[in-house]
Amino acid sequence: MQAHSDDIIWDSFRQGNKAALAVLFERYYNVLYQYGIKVCRDTELVNDCLQDLFIEIWQQRKPAPLLSIQAYLIKALRYKLNRTIKSNQQVLRASDELPFEMSHESFLIQSEQDQANVAALTEQLAHLSPKQREIIFLRFYQRLSYREICDIMQIEYQVARNQLSMAIKKLRSLVKLPLY
């Protein structure tokens, strides 16, 4: 039960235990880095923001997140990246060129037909809006709940469900995948 142990580690960190923060850093670094690279392709900027995020968390010792440690950290990194990008005059454009892509690694391929479906699906992701691609990444790649996604993206629950539903319908119409 990782969530329970995360809560214990978080409480220990809030009481001043630096080792607890190091455990959280090690546990979530890869997830946060993968998310950061999906938002911003500048690896140095992502690494800098991750380092700054954990330094700021240590300095502030914010209260425990409402949903999960993972959702809290992803939301904080997203905010930090967007703020840093804006301050560098590199505002993200809401166009099809937003670097939010799905990798083949996120799909479990069990047969030749599945491989063809994944290739067709990946090719068609460019036809989705940036928000739809982000929701797909968070829901299926990071396996976050709708509530966690809403918290990260600062959208309503029904908006998240609608965006994901529309994205899946659009992908199905473009790829002609079978309904499961």
C-alpha positions in Angstrom: 0.0 0.0 0.0 2.2 2.8 -1.3 -0.3 5.6 -0.7 -0.3 4.8 3.0 3.5 4.7 3.2 3.6 7.9 1.2 1.4 9.6 3.8 3.7 8.4 6.6 6.8 9.6 4.7 5.1 13.0 3.9 4.2 13.5 7.6 7.8 12.7 8.6 9.1 15.2 6.0 6.7 17.9 7.3 8.2 17.3 10.8 11.7 18.1 9.5 13.0 14.8 8.3 15.3 15.4 5.3 15.6 11.7 4.7 11.9 11.5 4.1 12.1 14.2 1.4 14.9 12.2 -0.2 12.7 9.1 -0.3 9.9 11.1 -2.0 12.4 12.5 -4.5 13.8 9.1 -5.4 10.3 7.5 -5.5 8.8 10.2 -7.8 11.7 11.6 -9.8 11.2 9.4 -12.8 7.4 10.0 -13.0 7.9 13.7 -12.6 10.7 13.8 -15.2 8.6 11.9 -17.7 5.7 14.2 -17.2 8.0 17.3 -17.4 9.4 16.1 -20.7 5.9 15.7 -22.1 5.2 19.3 -21.2 8.5 20.8 -22.1 11.2 19.2 -24.2 14.0 21.1 -22.6 15.6 18.5 -20.4 17.8 21.0 -18.6 14.8 23.1 -17.7 12.8 20.1 -16.5 15.8 19.0 -14.3 16.2 22.5 -12.9 12.5 22.8 -12.2 12.5 19.4 -10.4 15.4 20.4 -8.2 13.9 23.8 -7.5 10.5 22.1 -6.7 12.0 19.9 -4.0 14.0 22.7 -2.6 10.9 24.9 -2.3 8.9 22.0 -0.8 11.6 21.6 1.8 11.7 25.3 2.6 7.9 25.7 2.8 6.8 22.3 4.1 3.3 22.7 2.6 0.3 20.8 4.1 -0.4 17.4 2.8 -2.1 17.2 -0.6 -5.8 16.3 -0.6 -5.7 13.5 -3.2 -2.3 12.0 -3.4 1.4 12.8 -3.1 1.9 12.0 -6.8 -0.9 14.3 -8.0 0.4 17.1 -5.7 3.9 16.8 -7.1 2.8 16.6 -10.7 0.6 19.6 -10.3 3.4 21.6 -8.5 5.8 20.6 -11.3 3.3 21.6 -14.0 2.8 25.0 -12.3 6.6 25.5 -11.9 7.3 24.6 -15.5 4.6 26.9 -16.9 5.7 29.8 -14.6 9.4 29.3 -15.6 8.6 29.1 -19.3 6.4 32.2 -19.1 9.1 34.1 -17.3 11.6 33.1 -20.0 9.2 34.5 -22.6 8.6 31.0 -24.1 4.9 30.7 -23.6 3.5 27.4 -24.6 1.4 27.6 -27.8 -1.9 25.8 -27.8 -1.3 24.3 -31.2 -0.7 20.8 -32.6 3.0 21.4 -32.2 2.8 21.1 -28.4 5.3 18.3 -27.5 2.8 16.1 -25.8 3.2 12.7 -27.4 2.4 9.2 -26.5 5.2 6.7 -26.7 4.8 3.1 -27.8 6.1 2.1 -24.4 2.8 3.1 -22.8 0.8 0.5 -24.7 1.0 -3.2 -23.9 1.4 -5.0 -27.2 0.2 -8.6 -27.2 -0.2 -9.5 -30.9 0.5 -8.4 -34.4 -2.9 -6.7 -34.6 -2.2 -4.8 -31.4 1.0 -3.5 -32.9 -0.8 -2.3 -36.0 -3.4 -0.6 -33.8 -0.8 1.1 -31.6 1.1 2.4 -34.7 -2.2 3.8 -36.2 -3.2 5.3 -32.8 0.1 7.0 -32.2 0.0 8.5 -35.7 -3.4 10.0 -35.0 -2.6 11.5 -31.6 -1.4 14.6 -33.4 -5.1 15.3 -34.4 -6.1 15.7 -30.7 -6.0 19.0 -28.8 -3.1 19.5 -26.4 -5.4 19.1 -23.4 -6.8 15.8 -24.7 -3.3 14.5 -25.2 -2.4 15.5 -21.7 -5.5 13.9 -20.2 -4.7 10.6 -22.1 -1.1 10.7 -20.8 -2.2 11.3 -17.2 -5.1 8.8 -17.3 -3.5 5.9 -19.2 0.3 6.4 -18.9 0.4 7.7 -15.3 -2.8 5.9 -14.3 -4.1 8.8 -12.3 -7.8 9.1 -11.2 -10.1 11.7 -12.7 -10.0 13.6 -9.5 -6.2 13.7 -9.6 -6.3 14.8 -13.2 -8.8 17.6 -12.4 -6.5 18.8 -9.6 -3.4 18.8 -11.8 -5.1 20.5 -14.8 -7.4 22.7 -12.7 -10.5 21.6 -14.6 -13.9 20.3 -13.5 -14.4 16.5 -13.1 -17.0 16.4 -15.9 -14.8 18.4 -18.2 -12.0 15.8 -17.7 -14.4 12.9 -18.4 -15.8 14.7 -21.5 -12.3 15.6 -22.8 -11.1 12.0 -22.4 -14.3 10.6 -23.9 -14.1 13.0 -26.9 -10.4 12.1 -27.4 -11.1 8.4 -27.4 -14.1 8.8 -29.8 -12.0 10.9 -32.2 -9.1 8.4 -32.1 -11.5 5.5 -32.7 -13.0 7.3 -35.7 -9.6 8.0 -37.1 -8.0 4.6 -36.5 -11.2 2.5 -36.6 -10.2 0.5 -33.6 -12.6 -2.2 -32.4 -14.8 -1.4 -29.4 -13.8 -3.3 -26.2 
